[in-house]
Amino acid sequence: MNPIQPFLDIRALTHEVMPGLKATVRMEGDTFEMEDHRNWSDASFKTYVRPLVLPWPYTLKAGEEVKQSIKVKLSGSASGGTKAAAGRGIEIKIGQPGRDTLQPLGLGIPAEEIGQAVKQLELLKLAAPRFLVCHFEPAPEARTEGAVRFTGC
């Protein structure tokens, strides 16, 4: 079963972070969409760019820039808390980027695209994937012999 898309062409989302405090996330750049994954194992909503109705894969021309931004605005005030914290703003520090700043990213390449991926191996290395999602298919003649034919990674 595929996830449904409850929202298309999203520019902003607002939700209550805690009683009395709302966060508005404003998205600029590409067109954002959302999928409902609650019937899948991660029980969440996914917001992403590049609408699913547009062709994929797609090519960016040399030198073509893609700019996107996310702005978060907090409004209201959180109930509770201590008097010492009252009146102080929320401090966000942005440090130097590092390999462990983001969750580990990986690559999944369908078997039918592995030939093209291998031709671009140096480019794929620049993405520095932490893992690969691989696909294998037992060879029909080998199923009784216990052998496996590797068809992609």
C-alpha positions in Angstrom: 0.0 0.0 0.0 1.4 3.4 -1.0 1.3 6.3 1.4 -1.3 9.0 0.6 -0.4 12.6 0.0 -2.7 14.7 2.2 -1.0 18.0 1.3 0.5 19.3 -1.9 2.1 22.7 -2.7 3.0 23.3 1.0 4.6 26.7 2.0 4.1 26.6 5.8 3.1 24.3 8.6 2.1 25.4 12.1 1.8 23.1 15.1 1.6 23.4 18.8 4.9 22.4 20.3 3.6 22.5 23.8 0.5 24.2 25.4 0.6 27.8 24.5 3.7 27.6 22.2 3.3 27.3 18.4 6.0 26.7 15.8 5.5 27.8 12.2 7.8 26.3 9.6 8.0 28.3 6.4 9.5 26.5 3.4 10.9 28.4 0.3 12.4 27.1 -2.9 11.2 23.9 -4.5 7.6 22.7 -4.1 7.1 20.8 -0.9 4.6 17.9 -0.5 3.7 15.6 2.4 3.1 11.8 2.6 1.2 10.0 5.4 3.3 7.1 6.5 1.2 6.2 9.6 0.3 2.8 8.1 4.0 2.1 7.6 6.4 1.1 10.3 7.6 4.6 11.1 4.1 6.1 11.9 4.8 9.6 10.8 4.3 12.2 8.1 7.1 12.9 5.6 7.6 16.4 4.0 9.8 16.5 1.0 10.6 18.5 -2.1 10.4 17.6 -5.8 6.7 16.8 -6.4 6.1 13.1 -7.2 4.2 14.1 -10.4 7.4 15.6 -11.9 9.8 13.4 -13.9 12.4 11.5 -12.0 15.3 11.2 -12.2 16.1 14.7 -13.4 19.2 16.5 -14.4 20.5 19.8 -13.2 22.5 21.8 -15.7 26.1 22.6 -14.8 26.2 25.8 -12.7 22.4 25.7 -12.1 21.6 26.7 -8.5 18.9 25.1 -6.4 18.0 27.2 -3.3 15.8 26.1 -0.5 15.3 27.5 2.9 13.4 26.6 6.1 12.5 29.3 8.6 11.1 28.4 12.0 9.1 31.0 14.0 7.9 30.4 17.6 4.9 32.3 18.8 3.0 32.4 22.1 4.6 31.3 25.3 5.0 28.0 27.0 3.1 27.5 30.2 5.0 26.4 33.2 8.7 26.7 33.4 10.8 28.4 36.1 10.9 32.1 37.0 14.7 32.0 36.2 13.9 31.1 32.6 11.1 33.7 32.2 12.0 36.5 29.8 14.9 34.7 28.2 14.8 33.8 24.6 15.6 30.5 23.1 19.2 30.2 22.1 20.2 28.2 19.0 23.9 27.7 18.2 25.1 26.6 14.8 28.5 25.0 14.9 30.9 23.8 12.3 29.4 21.2 10.0 30.6 17.7 10.7 30.1 14.2 9.3 28.0 13.3 12.4 25.7 16.4 12.3 23.0 14.7 10.3 21.6 11.2 10.7 23.5 8.7 8.6 22.5 8.9 5.0 22.6 6.1 2.6 21.9 5.2 -1.0 19.4 2.9 -2.5 20.0 2.0 -6.2 17.5 -0.2 -8.0 19.0 -3.1 -9.8 18.0 -1.7 -13.2 20.0 1.5 -12.6 23.2 0.0 -11.2 24.9 0.2 -14.6 24.5 3.9 -14.7 25.4 4.3 -11.1 28.7 2.5 -11.6 29.6 4.8 -14.4 29.2 7.7 -11.9 31.0 6.1 -9.0 33.3 9.0 -8.3 30.3 11.3 -8.1 28.5 8.9 -5.8 31.5 8.8 -3.5 31.1 12.6 -3.0 27.8 11.9 -1.3 29.7 9.9 1.3 27.0 7.4 2.0 27.2 5.6 5.3 25.3 2.6 4.0 23.9 1.1 0.8 20.5 -0.6 0.2 21.2 -3.6 -2.0 18.9 -5.9 -3.9 19.6 -9.5 -4.9 17.6 -12.0 -6.8 18.1 -15.7 -6.6 19.0 -17.1 -10.0 16.2 -19.5 -11.2 18.7 -22.2 -11.9 20.5 -21.7 -8.6 17.5 -21.8 -6.3 17.8 -25.5 -5.7 21.6 -25.3 -5.4 21.5 -22.5 -2.8 23.4 -20.0 -5.0 22.4 -16.4 -5.4 22.9 -14.1 -8.4 23.7 -10.5 -7.4 21.7 -8.0 -9.4 22.5 -4.6 -7.9 23.2 -2.5 -4.9 
